[in-house]
Amino acid sequence: MEEVMQGNFIHDVIDEDLKVYPNLKIHTRFPPEPNGYLHIGSAKAIMINYKTAQKYGGLFNLRFDDTNPSKEDTEYVEAIEEDLKWLGAVPNGGIYYGSDYFDQCYAYALKLIRDGLAYVDDLDAEQLRQYRGTLTEPGKESPYRNRSVEENLDLFERMRKGEFPDGSKTLRAKIDMSSPNMNMRDPAIYRILHVSHHRQGDKWCIYPLYDFAHPIQDAIEGITHSLCSLEFENHRPLYDWVIEHIGVQNNPNPKQREFARLNVTYTVMSKRYLRRLVETGLADGWDDPRLPTLCALRRRGYTPSSIFKFVEDAGISKADSLVDIAMLEANIRDELNDSAPRRIAVKHPIHMVITNYPEGKTEEFELPNNPNHPETGTRKVLFSRDLYIDEEDVSLNPPPKYQRLKPDGEVRLMGAYIVKFEGADVDEEGHITEVRVSADLVSGNGNPSDGRKVKGTIHWLSGDNAEKATLMLYDSLFTEADMNKVDSADYDRYLNPNSVVRIENALVEKTLAQSNPGDRFQFVRDAYYCKDTKYPNTYNRIVSLKAPKKD
């Protein structure tokens, strides 16, 4: 990920800041909550922050927002680090944890209480919602809002000592219950949660909320630009209020700016729903190649460069939009067309016997590893009397203009001989089980024979040069393009019943047994595949050779 991201409105903001602070060291961060696996929407946030720091020669932090221990796990921490490493987004500013700042957050909360800017509230969750008001009606002040500083300090300390049950009290900032911005209506900044923390253990039973902890963490780390998705735009005044009143002196203070989230067709980004798919077994783990998680895209065979280009092609703006998944498919298709080695796979093998080829004889034909790059050389493919072709390449009742093997017809075996149909065996259901052909034995390697030409070319494998494999053909997880229009409670109704097709007993070139999990190939005349990292002798279809025609 060495390319510098193209300019956008965020860079325009930074350029203006640098006019005022010419020596400012740009410092950004990516602050994921370790409560699930990152998805392609996360990649947008990662790359905006990472590439912005890179463009200006600055620093980029990875900071885990681990302020809600009830949903967090070290499994997710490790997965997030692995995803950033795979993307190439190196956190040259360091790796941090929000929990590292719990002592500072607590101290700043005490300062707000002493300054008369925070109070302990006894309203429960339902009462808090009622008192908060609506978008058209102002909120009401809590009856506990005017507690004395001394009483608030005492109650907050007792909250920390664990004297009160979960949900019985909160610490709220004292701002303005009539503010048109509901985030400024005395927001809760601490809650009681008797849950062990994955890093802090049982040291704490009160935890700061994100809108309070986030600006403090940015200020401590010296973040200059807090770049986040548009859903946090209405939180920005609270972010600035916290920075202003805790007394941190940065020059300048961190500046939050927002961009539109990445919405992709036939996809949902809800961690809660993705977790349910995994936990109920509807998905084969967080890395199920149908999911939008980065580990799933990696397992399917997508590359960091294709994802980065997709993010950039989708654009960086404040306007919400729905991006066609076909853009991502086009990016990986172009990349693999140039780079992927060519190999042969026969999805549905049918035995072919070349009747005039000597039994026991074998020879080798050379096929290119990648026609786009002759420097990659060729490989030798074994040829014999007993071959296998795909059932799609032979028909006893062909449709018009069918140019593959048919009665009285001829085709070229790719890179080898021209063969002529002689006969076939079928089972009781009419399926071809074996086909017999005769070969023009002077037409090998594409050499002309009596000036004859044949239109059809099909691929093949010798039984002596093939191994069985499983091919996984993936499609979109949902049938509805814009899942944002669907109520989350109805997601299951739109699950695509054909999102994966498993093909057993396919045949691939025997040399693929020596390839590594994660290696990518073009299976000629079919699609691009990636060798699975989870199951042996399994290949995941990444994308078709050509974009499908639209209706």
TORROLUM-812224 format. One record per atom (N, C-alpha, C, O): x, y, z. Coordinates in pm, whole numbers, plus 50000, padded with zeros to 5 digits. Atoms other than C-alpha are relative to their C-alpha. Layout:
TORROLUM-812224
XYZ...
This chain:
TORROLUM-812224
500854988150000500005000050000500895012450000500855020550092499044989250006502655024549888499445012549933499975023549952500544988550069500455046949671499475010250099499025006650208500554989349917499445080649815498575002549955498305003949835501414998050033495705085849832499805013449931500445023349966500304987750070494315111749594499405010250095498865006650200500514989449915493305145349736498504999150020497794993849935501434999849971489905149749899499745011350098500665018650135500344988549915488035173950124500734999650134500985010150193499265001049873489835160650434501395005949983501885013050071498664994550025493185169250282499925015149981500865022350016500184985550012491815203650198499985006450138500565017150159500064995049862491055208550569501415000450060501805010250123498655000749944494565197550664500915010449935501745016550003499184989950068496145220050402499765013850060500705021750075500314987149938494345249750557500615000850140501125011350180499415000149866495495239450906501505002349994502085009050080498554998650012499075237350787500425014349965501565018249989499694985950025498905273450671500105007650132500895017050146499994993549869498195283351031501104994150089501745001350165498995007049919500505257251190500974992949905500894980749890499145005950104503245251450929500914988750050501364980549970499135010549944505295229151163499214988550062499774980150132500855010149939502365207251261500324986149945500344984149824499785014050038503145169951258498654993149996498044990850101501315006050014499995153551120500004986350067500894978150046500085012349921498885125251346498554995149999497665002050048501355005650008495855102851281499944986950077500954982250130500135012749927494465071151435498804992349946497894998049888501155008750027492125041751375499624993550132500424986050187500365004749864490165033351695498894989450000497774992650041501065010150004488255000351648499664994850139500524993950226500415006949879486244984751927500234985049979499734979549881499695014250020487534948851972498844990950039498964982550129501195007949970484044933751972499544991949878498414987049875500325007350121484134917151630501145001749901502165007949932498974999350103486114914051310499765012049910498625016249889500124988650090486824943051078499394995849868499574984449823500595002750131484894945450752500495010249899501325018849930499494991450106485374963350422499705014750027500405023549979500254986349959483754994350568501105005350091501465017050085498874996249914486524994550829501225003649916502005012349953498844997450086489044993950545500015014449952501075020349934500074985950042487805028050435500565009050109501385017850082499504991849890488435043050779501494998150020502225007750044498575002949985491815025850804500805007649896501785014349928499194994550108493005037750467499945015249997500935021649960500044985549995491765073350506500985005250105501755014450078499114995349894493615077350835501464996649970502345005049989498625004050028496695057650731500585007949884501695013249893499484993250118497035073250387500165015050022501055021349965499864985849969496465108250523501305002650075502055011950042498734998649927499305104150771501174997949906502175005149913498925002950094501445089250496500255011649905501405015149879499864989050095500755117750255500775011750060501575018149992499394988349938501875143950506501244996550083501745004750160498815003949926504805124250646499774999650150500675002450228500354999849860502995120450976499954986350065500604977050019500085012349921502085093451226498574994649999497605002149988501295006950002499265068051235499974990150116500834981350125500145008849883498105050751555498884989849978497884992649912501085009549979496105019251610499675000550148500524998150233500414999349860494095023751928498724991950019497704994849957501175008349973491714997452058499075007250098499475010750209500994993549915488565013152198499374989450091498234985450070500455010949912488234987352475499415005550129499885002550239500654994049883485935006952705498704993050036498004997550127501235007549971483054981652699500344985250012500164977749917499465013649986484434949052841498984988949981499374977449962501015010550013481114930452814499964994149860499434983249840500075004650138481574927052437501374997449938501464993749821498655000150057485354926052394500744987150029500454980150126499265012449983487814897752355501365001549932501495008549832498664999450060491534893252284500024993649861500884996849780500095005850135490514872051981499835011149897500455010849791500264989250094489244903651816501195009549992501495014949885498784991750001492334923451918501024994249903501575001449820499025006650086494584898151746499565000349854500395002149764500504999950137492344896851438500155013849938500495014949820499874986350051492364934751401501455003049966501735008849861498584997850030496154936051425500414992749873501184998049792499675007850118496394908751162499455006649874500115006749770500604993350116494034927650928500805012249960501045014449841499204988150033496054959850951501344996049939501825002349846498745004950054499244940450890499824995549855500654998549769500265004850136497704923950583499775011749903500245011549790500254988450085496494957450447501265008249976501325016049881498794992050013499964971950494499915013350070500755022150048500184987449928498674999550721500784999350131500214996250236499115001449884501615000150961499765011750097499915023250058500214989249902500795019751281501335005450050501785002050159498674994949965504075038851285499975009250121501015012650176500114991949879502725060251569499844991750125499944996950237500125008949885502205029951792498654993250009497694997149942501245007349971499565005651914499625002850146500435000950237500434995949866497525016952213498644993750032497974987949945501305004849952494475007152418499325011150077499955017950158500744990049924491765029952545500074997350149500065006750230499935003549858491985011052874501295004850065501375005950187498754994749944495545023952913499785013750065500585018250146500254986249954493975058052987498885000850104498375011650131501104999849904491385047653244500315008950120499435015950170499654991549885493275064853526499865014749964499335022650043500134985950041493485097353329498555004049982498155015050020501424997050019489805095153232499315002450135498505011550151500594998749868488875090453595500405013450063499575020250124499544987249944490995120153698499295011849935498935021450003500704989150070489385142153432498535000450040497945011250047501395000049953485925130953547499905007050136498975014650160499974993249870486825142153900500135015149981499515022950054499854985750025487925175653759498685006349958498325017150004501294994750043484585180553585499045001250118498305011050128500874999449882482765172353911500385012050086499515019650129499544989049915484905197154108499665013649938499415023450009500314987550070484255223653841498505002149984498065011749919501454998750012480515218053871499464996549863498385000949825500385003350138480345203253519499614985449983499444980849870500445014050007479375167253604499314996450130499635001850236500755004149881476995150353844499604985449989499474979949879500455013849994475955115653955498484999949995497825006950072501435000550021472455107053837499464986150037500104976050009500625012649959470125080253978498904995349904498304984849926501045004150095467725078853682500434987049931501604985149897499665012450072467505044553522499955002549850499655013649806499874998350145467865038453148498715005249937498765014049851501274995650056464165042753071499705014450038499235022249955500224986249958463905074653276500935009649927500535020749892499064991550076467005088453104499475003049861499595014249813500574997850133465305083552768498845009850006498695018449919501154991049988462175100952887500445014350027499905023749969499544986649965464045130353036500805006649887500965018849884499134994650105466195134152726499245008649901499835017349836500784992450097463345148152516500054993649862500444982149847500045004850138462945144752140500695010149910501225020249958499394990750095464225161451827499255013249994499815023549956500814987750006461405186551852499675005750137499175016950147500294995349865461045189352231501264999550085502024989850079498804999949915463745199352481499914989550110498824984750143499985009549891464805175852756499675006650133499565018850142500264995149864464055179253128501214997350088501884987150074498885001849909466655183953395499694989050101498574987950152500155010649901467205154153623499825006250140500415016550171500134994949862466075158953984501304999050079501405004650188498725001649931469655149054079501085009349942502255008449979499034991850074471285175353856500735010050090501865013850062499434989449917471935200154136500594994950131500685002350229499275005049884473655177454384501265008350021501815014149928498794992249970476555193954558501234993049945501224981049917498745005750044480115189054445500454989050095500934978550052499555009649900480875170854768499224986949989499804976049995500825012150013477955146754728500364992449873500454980149876499645006650125478885139654366501364993150010501524981949960498685006249983482515132854457499884987350084500514977250053500185011649914481415109154731499334988549925499784977149932500735010450073478935090354510500864993949889500834981949866499175005050110481395087754220501094990750053501404980549992498995008849939484075073354449499374986850043499984976350027500695012349960481565048354585499614991649878499614979349884500235007350125480625039254227501254992149962501184980549924498755006750035484265031354166500284988250093500834978050049499745010749904484455010054481499054988249985499234977850050500905011250026481594988554354498834999050094498284988150111501085000549901478944998154610498614999549936497624996650004501324999150064476135001454352499904990049885500914986949822500175009750109474664976654102500035006649863499895018849849499994995150138474884979653725498735007949971497635003950010501154992250046472625006553580499345008650104498415016050072500684992449894471735022053914500425014750002499665023250048499534986250003473805053553863500885002149876501514992949825499074995950107475645072153588500615013350040500055020850120499434986549989477985101753581499685007149871499995002249762500404992550118476625128153345500705013549995500945019750098499484986550018478185159353202498865010050012497765007449961501034989749983476245190753295500195010549891501055019249900499814991050116475795209152966498735008249977498625019550025501184992150035472355219552832498884990749958498924985149848501105009050032469125199452843499075005549893498194998349846500834994350106467535223052590500745001149867500225006549770499214999050123470285219852330499294993049884498724982249903500585006750116469015211951979500774987349961500234978549894499195012150021471835186351963499814991050121500274994150231500355008649888470615157452175501224994150068501154990050184498775005049938474205145952234500535009450108501375005550189499554990249902474695177552440499065001150120499295009250209500964999449889471745171152672500494991150115500034979950136499425006649883473755161152977500324985249972499754976350035499715013950036475255129852821500684992450113501434998150191499305008649905476345100753036501454998649957501734996649839498585001550032480135098753056500644988350076501764984350044499555012049929480545069653303498794991450035497734996650071501055009049955478455038753373500624988950084501824986250078499565010949914478645010453624499884987049922498854984349860499995012650073479594976853474500914990350075502134991250066499225009649922480684948353702500414988349908499894977249918499515009950096482534929653427501525000849998502105011649997498535000450006486164918453419500485004749863499905001049761499454994450123488244936653157501124991149947501894985550024499025009250058490424917352914501455004350025502364996150010498644995449969493454938753007500135004950145501175003150208499954994049868492574955753335499514990750110499614993850229500505009349899491044925653506498815005950075497885011150014501094995149915488814935753798500365013350068499785016850170499604987249940490514969053869498865010049999498725018050091501064990150016487484988353746498624993249994498484982249941501395004250020483734984153773499185011749945497965010749930500614988950074482985018053615500865002449877502085001449881499294998350127483895025453256499525012549929498325015449926500394987950072483965057753054499304996549869499624986549805500655001950129481655060552754500875006049889501735014549914499144996650114483125065352408500135015149981501235020149960499954985750030482185102052365500835007950101501275019050072499144993649901484075110552682501434995149985502375003149988498665005750005487015087052647500735003549870501935005949870499384998250131487625092552276500795013149987501955012649948499214987750013488625129452282501175000650098502215006350067498895000349905490735123852595501164991949943502324996049951498965008550059492615095652423500715007249886501945006749876499404992550110493155117152113500945010850051502045012749998499194989149947494465145852321501304994850061502365000650041498815005649936496865124152520501014995349896502214997349912499105005450103498285107852207500495010649901501335007749817499574989450090498685141152028499404998849861500005003349764500665001250130496245132651750499625014049952499055021950027500354986850055495845162851522498674999749929497925009449931501235000950078492975150251308499334986550027499854975949992500795011849968490345125751428499014997949885497975004549880500775001950122488925112551100499104987950018499584976750037500965010649968485755091951144498795000949907498685010349828501155000550089482505082750974498945010150041498945015350153500944988949988479605106650935499044998650119498485008650165500925002049887477535091151216500475007350125499695009350218499474993049883479825109351462499985015149983500495022350070499984985550024479265143951313499265007550111499745017850159500754993349893476605152951572500654998350136500245004750233499285001949874478985140851842501165009950011501765011450117498824991349999481635166051743499925011150105500925013750172500054989749895480355194151973500334994650139500975001450219499665006049870480595170452270501494996950007502124999150110498565002550009484085159752159500765012850035501695012750116499324987249977485115196652154499775004950143500665010750205500314995649863483355203552487500914992950100501434999250191499155007649908485295175952662501435005549996502045008050100498624994950015488635188352523500135013650068501125016350136499954986449945487825223852626500015000050153500695008250214500234999149856486855215652985500884990850085500904992250208499145008449916489305188653094501365006750025502125002550112498794992449974492165213453067501244995449927502344999949959498855004150080494425195852817500395011449909499525017749847499514989050083496585221152634500824994649884502024992149898499295003650122497465210352282499995012049907499125020649917499944988750092498465234252008500244995249856501384993549814501424998049967496225229251824499414987550066500074977250076500705011649946493685206251990499594990849885499494995149770500455009250105492585175151800498755005249930497865010949994501134995450080490145182851519499294987949940499904980049867500775011250057487375158051432499385004349868498805015149858500664997850129486235155851069499434986749953500004976149979500765012150031483755131150922499884997849849499905007249770500205003950140483305112350595498874989649995498554983350096501115009650015480485090750459500514985750013501624982649970499655014149986480515053750546499984993349863499434998749766499985007750124481135027650279498834990250003498804980950083501145009150016477865011150178500164992549869500374998749764499725008550116478194982049935498764991649968498084987050059501185007750041475504964149735500084985550048501174979850060500165014149959474284929949851500774996750128501204985450148499145001749882476074935050183499415007250120498785017750106500284992849875475424943750546501295000750081502134991750074498794997849921478084957350781499754998650150500645001550230500355001049859476314950651110500794988950067500634977150035499235010149927478744933251346499074990650076499324978650086500935008249922475804921351553499394989149912499294977549954500615010050088474194904051256501044990149950500774978149943498955009150046477464889951125500374990250110500614978450083499695008949889478184876051470498914989250013499224977650042501075009849991474784859151471500124989449890499884977649915499805009750107475474842951133501084990050038500974978050010498895008749960478714829251275499564990750114499794978750109500345007849881477304817951610498924989649974498864979550044501065009750032474304800251453500434990049894499664981049858499505009550098476454782151197499555002749858499844994849768500394996650137474914799450896501205004549917501175004149794498754996450066478404811850816501124991250054501084986950169498875008549964481624791850822501075008450071502215009350024499064991649925483254814551081500015014249947499395017349845499864986050041484134851451058500705001349865500595011649799499294999550128486274842850754499254992749890499844989349787500815005750108483414827550554500115009249879499815021149890499744991350116484214840250201498805007849947498975016349860501164992150041480664853250159499845012750082499105021750043500164988749910481034878150445500855011949953501815010149878499214988250038482324914050406501185002650092501845013050079498864997949911484934909450681501314999349920501394992749817498714999950069488534915650582500634986149998501254982349899499435013550000489574880650689499264991149901499874981949846500755007650099486804866550467500435003649858500604994949773499524995750131487904887450170501404994449972501724990649860498645005550013491474876050233499924985149967500634980349878500135014350026490414839450245499444997349861499834987649796500575002050133488384843249928501025002549891500944996649784498954997650097491414857149749500185014449957500995017349870499814985850032491014894749735501345004850056501874999250152498704994749960494174915349770499835013750065498835020550041500084986549942494884946649976499925010949893499185020649909500004989750104495554966149657498645001249933498215012249899501324999350063492184956849507498995006850094498125014150048500904993749904490404967649826500305014950011499385023050016499634985849994492345000249846499485007549878498935018549891500484993450122491515008549484498485001450003497955011549957501454999449989487865000649552499585011650089498675019150055500314989049909487805024849846500235013449930499425022649941499704987350067489445051849638499045002649885498615013949866500954998350110487195045749336498635004150052497915011649986501304996649942484165048349565499945014750041498865020650049499934985849969485335083049662499955003050148499384995450227499974995449861485925101949987499205013050006499655023449958500854988249994483095126050055499114999150123499204989750201500965000049889480375135250305498634995249954497694994750034501305004250055477575122850078499864984950007500734977649958500275014349995476085088650150499724994749860499065001449780500255006250130476055065349852500084984950016500594979850116499945014550004475685028649764500934996049887500684999249771498975003350098478715014449587499794985849949499594976550028500235013150062478314985549345501184990850028502334994350002498955009849973480244954649452500744996349873501874991349879499355002950128481014950549081501295008049983502195003849910498764992150008483634977949123501154992550065502264992350011498965007949935485574956349369500354987949915501534984449902499755011750084485174926049143500825003849878501704996349836499234995550117486484945948847501455002450036502354999449958498634997249958489544956649045500804987150015501934986349966499245012349981490544921449147500124992449869501124985749845499945006650131489714908248799501155005649917501934998149857498914993750076492064933348636501364996250056502304993449982498725003249937494794926148888500414985649972501564982949939499675014250019494584888348854500184996449853500934987349821499785002550142494304889348476501455002449964502024995849877498604996850026497744904548482500964991050075502044987950025499005006549913499314884648765499784985150024500734978050055500285013749957497594851148818500544989649902500314990849782499595011150086499264819348682498794992649946497774991250015501085007750061497074799348444500194985250032501294979850024500005014349976496164763948536498694994249948497745001549920501185006750051493614738048421499244993550115499824987050202500895007049908490644726548627498804995149920498265002449836501195005650064487844703848508498954998450109499064989650195500984999849891484774710848721499174987350007499004981550115500875011950005482564681948610500604990349899500224990549782499215008150094484874655748458499164989249929498334982549990500505011150081483794632648176501214993149937502094999749882498885007750055486134604948067499995000849848498954998849784499844999750146487434609047712501094990149961502174990050020499045009850051489194580947523500365003849857499495005449772499544997350137491314588947218500294986649936501334980449963499995013950048490724557147022501234996749917501674985249917498855003050086493664560546783501335004250064502355005149995498764996749930496224570547048500484987550072499704981050142499505012749944498474541847162499824999250152500095008950223500105002349857497754527447504501415000050062502354994850003498724999649930500554533847753500915011249956501905014150024499154989050047502004562447549499645012950073498465015450099500224986649947502404596847706500945009849931502015006049883499134989250048503814629747584499645012750074498655013350147500214987549928504054665147711499805011449903500485012549801500214987750076502694697347571500275011850091500035011250212499674988149920503804731747683498865010149991498365013249883501034989749991501234757147799500585012150074501405010550164499454987949936501944793347899499525001450144498374998250176500404997249863501954802348267499165012750009498265013650093500814987850008500584836848182500265006549866501335012249846499794994350133500104848547822500345014950003500975020049911499694985749990500344884647941501465002650034501975013650014498614998549958503864878448069500814988149951501034978650027499225011250054505904855647843501214996550085501694985250083498825002549917508794859548087499724990050111500664984650171500335010049898506914836948330500164985849948500084976250024499685013050057507624808448090498794991149978497644995649977501045009950027505674776848022500114988550099501074987650176499985012149919504834744648199499624988349911498954990249810500305011950078504574709148067498804992850057498724990350178501235006849959501204691948077499984986349933500144985249812499965013850049501014654248042498774996749917497655000549951501085004250091498954639547755500044984949987501114978849983500075014650012497714603647724498704996149928497915004749889501205005250067495014581747570498735003250082497675005750024501154997849912492704586947873500055014250057500925017650137500084986249955491714622947931498665002650068497764994250068501264995549943489024642148114499695014049948500555022849946500464986850043487004671147976498775003650083498224995150153501154995749921484204691548130498704996649929498614997549806501275004050058480644680248077499365011349918498555008649828500554988950076479794715147949500595000949859500085008149774499304999050129482174709647656499644988949904500304987249802500455010350093480324680747497498474999150008497904999750117501465001050003476684677347386499574990949885500084991949774500555008750104474744650647196498865006949927498525003049815501074992350064471954675447120500325014950016499665021950092499514986449978473774708447087499035010749950498295008549853500784988550048472024742047055500675006149877501825002849846499384993450117472614763446745501295007250036501415012750146498714993049987476134777546703500864994350113501765001150162499205006749897477524752846959501354996349938501394989049839498685001750061481274752146894500924991050082502144991350068499205009749927482384725447136499754986049944499234984749832500055013550056482424687747097498554995249985497754996150077501355004750032479324673146928500114989449891501154988349827499955010350104478424644346693500445005949865499955016249821499434995850130480394647346366500795013050010501165018849908499274987449984482174677446513501444998050042501844987150084498595000149961485804686046582500285011950091499675022550076499514989149915487484707046849501514998150018502064987449993498595001449964491034714246946500094998450151499485005950227499655000949859492254701947281501075010550026502135010249963499174988249979493914733147418501494996450004501934988550087498575002250005497594733347326500424986649944501614983549942499675013550045497364698347178499304997149867499295005649777500505004750128495574678846903498565004349973497805007850063501394999250042492414683646705499404986050013500024976149973500655013049985489964655846790498605000649939497965011049934501325001250064486804643546618499134990450080499594979850124500955008149926483724629646790499774986749931499534986349810500255013350055483314592146741498804993250066498104985550000501115006549931480754581547001500015003350147500965009350197500114997049858479574583847361499124989750068498264983650004500855008249916478064563347642499205009150092499715019350138500844992149912475154576547848499404990850106499264978850085500645008049896473554565148171498485000249981497985005449881501455001250013469874558348234499305013549997498195014649944500604986749997469184595148289500435008549881500055020249869499594992850119470814604947962501265008250015501605015949924498774992549980474004619348110501174992649936501284980449947498825005950065477204613447914500974995350108501315002950199499035005549904479574590848108501374998249936502384998150006498715001450070482274586347844499805004549857498755002249797500024995850139483074601347508501254994749932502344994649990498885005450078485284586247236500265009249882499335013849815499594991250110487224606746982501214993949932501894985249986498755003250068489934602146725500775012949983500195023649967499164988150004492864625946707500725001349867501144991449807499124997050114494584642646415501405001450059501755012050113498755000849926498024632746538501135008449940502265008049989498994990850052499874657946320499635014550030500245023949978500494986449972497994687646462500385004950139499845014950187499634996249864499674689546803500655013650009501255018549913499434986649973500764722746956499505010449902500185020349875500594990050089498474740946716500524999449859500235008449780499505000950136500264728946401498844997449905497954989549938501095002250094497974730546094500054985949942501134980149927500095013250062496784697845941499135001249876497925003049886500714999150128495824698945574499255013349986498275014249913500654986950012494904735545618498665001050067497975011050050501324999749935491834726745827500025009150122501045010650190500154991649882490554750346093498784995350080497784991050024501145003049914488324743546391499765012150090500695018750135500354988149922486454770246584500094997650150500425006850226500075002449857486184753346921501314995150061502014987050001498865004749922488944748647178499514997050141498835005350203500435003749865488354730247506501224995850081502254991850026498895003949913490564723047807499814985550045498734979850030499975014249971491454688647934501084997150104501945005450131498965005049912493504668948182500174985149980499194977949961499745014450000495164635248165499744994550140500035001050240500235006249870494134611548439501274998250080501244997750203498715001749932497824607048517500575013350050501595013650119499474986849964498264644548567498945008450071498895020650057501094992849934495254653348780499824994950142500124983450174500385003949864494194653349143498625005750028498235015949972501334995449966490764656749292500065012650086500985014650166500074987549924489754690349435498535003650020497644998949949501324994449975486744708149580500025014649959500915022249998500124986250043485664740549416498805006350070497705000850070501064992749931483634765749616499665012349916500475021449899500464989250086481604789049395499125009450082498015005950121500704990749912480554819749592499255010749921499695015249815500804989250054477864845149513499685009550115500125007250228500334990349895476464874849706499184993350110498434983950085500665006049884475144867250053498505003550003497704996050059501394995649997471894886449998499465001749858500215003649762500644998450130469394889149714499595014449973499305017849858500384986050014468594925949774501255008649988502175007650069498804991950023471064951349636500215010150113501315011250166499864989649897470364979149887499434994950131498244996650159500455005549872470194962250225499765010950104499215008150210500294989049909470054996650391498515002950006498035008850103501444997850003466384997550292499234989150076498024990150095500625011549934465704964850476500125001450150501195004650202499965000149854464774963750843500924988650044500844977549992499045010249957467514944951026499314987350051499894976550044500735011849953464884921851174499614990749885499294979049907500395007950117464144909950819501184995349915500994990049807498835003750079467714903550704499944985549951500274982649836499995014250036467244865850707499154997049877499444987849801500895002350115464454868350450500715002349868500274997349764499314996550123466944881650197501314992249980502094995249890498815008350018469684855650245499894992449868498854986649837499975006550131470664841449906500184984950019501234980650068499865014549982470004803649905501084993949913501514982649936498955004850091472564800249625501305007750018502085009249924498804991949977475294820849788501284991849993502364997449979498825008650018477644790749772499564987049936498554981049975500195013050065477784760449544501304992350017502384997149982498825008349974480144732549642500094989249893499164981449874499775009950105481594711349361501074990250048502244993850062499075010549957483164678949477500564992849877499964992949770499415008850101485454656649270500325007049869500335000849762499424993450115486634683249031501444995249985502004989250078498605003750023490074677248878500825012649971500375021549899499084989050026493004701348880501374994249968501644982549994498655004550030496584699348760500694995250127500585001450233499395006349883498584677148993501015009150068501195008350190499004991149940501244703949045499395009550102500125015050185500624991049903498694724649240500074994650142499885002050238499835005749867499204700549528501185006550073501235006750196498814993849942502524718549581499815014950026500705021450080500234985749978500954753249590499665002750146499374993550223500234996049861500434772349912498595005250021498025011249930501284993749970497174781850081500095015049980501055021450022499984985850031496284816649965500505003149861500325014449814499554997750137497854812449620498805001749908497774995249925501094996850091495704826149338500344995149860501504995449818499825005450134495184811448991498835004049912497735006949960501094999950096493194815748678499814985749951500714980149889500345012850060491504782848596499435003349862498345008949852500274995450134491404787148218498574996949958498044986149986501365000950052488024792748057498954999250110497804995850083500965001149891486394793948400499985012650085499105021050067500044988949905487284819348673501345000750072502244992750048498834998849915489914831248920499704993550134498624995250190500185007549876490404809749229501165002550095502265006350055498984999149896492294810849556500014986850077498964981850116499925012249920493564780049736499625003250143500165012350205500564997149869491674778550062501044998550110501934990050104499085000349886493504785250387499484991550115500164990050217500655007049890491144764150596499854985149973500004976950064500255014050035490454731550409500944995749887501165003449794499065004750103492884710450201499304997249867498114993949863500505003150135492444705949825498705007249967497845001949897501204992050023489804733249821500415013449940501385019749982499714987550070489734763449590498745008649999497665004149960501124990649992487524793949639499965008749875500965014949839500114991150116486224811949334499975014550048499145018350129499924985949964487194848349366499035008049916498185015249968500804992150092485554862849058500064993549863501014986449831500055005550134484544853048706501045006649911501585017149945499014994450092486834859048409499535013249941500335022249914500584987850056484484885548272498845004550088498204996350154501134994849925481934908148434498714994349942498554994249820501275005350051478464892548408499205010949930499255022649968500834990350072476094909148164498825003950086498204995550152501134995149923473474930948327498724998249920498704999149798501315001850065469804924848257499555013049934498475013449874
